């Protein structure tokens, strides 16, 4: 799965692996755009380490439900927090997708 590779080519575990890390930090909505001012979905522009939230996508496109947006690679749900421990509870290790629109 091309979306599930780290920068070194290593596969990122997704579902159904026991150690699921399919939540990738994007901070974007389903259109790939930033949320409006005042709606922080980037853990304080990636500076918070505790309270807050970031929007994540699922690199394996497997969601909790079979409907969108839970199956989106770039906008599935908010994280449970911004610290490494809270991100792990959401299924993330703090990996980021960086992308831009043409």
URGI-V79251 format. One record per pair of residues at least 24 apart in sequence whose ideal C-beta (glycine too) atoms are under 6 Angstrom apart, sorted by the first residue. I is the first residue (numbers start at 1). GAP is how many residues later the second one is. Records with the same first field share a line. If there is no record, write none. Layout:
# URGI-V79251
I: GAP ; GAP
This chain:
# URGI-V79251
3: 56 ; 70
4: 55 ; 56
12: 47
14: 46
15: 45 ; 47
20: 71
21: 72
22: 36 ; 37 ; 38 ; 69
23: 33 ; 67 ; 68 ; 69
24: 32 ; 33 ; 35 ; 71 ; 73
25: 29 ; 31 ; 71
26: 29 ; 31 ; 48 ; 71
27: 27 ; 28
28: 46 ; 47
29: 46
30: 39 ; 42 ; 45
32: 42
43: 39
48: 34
49: 33 ; 34
50: 32 ; 33
52: 30
53: 25 ; 26
54: 25
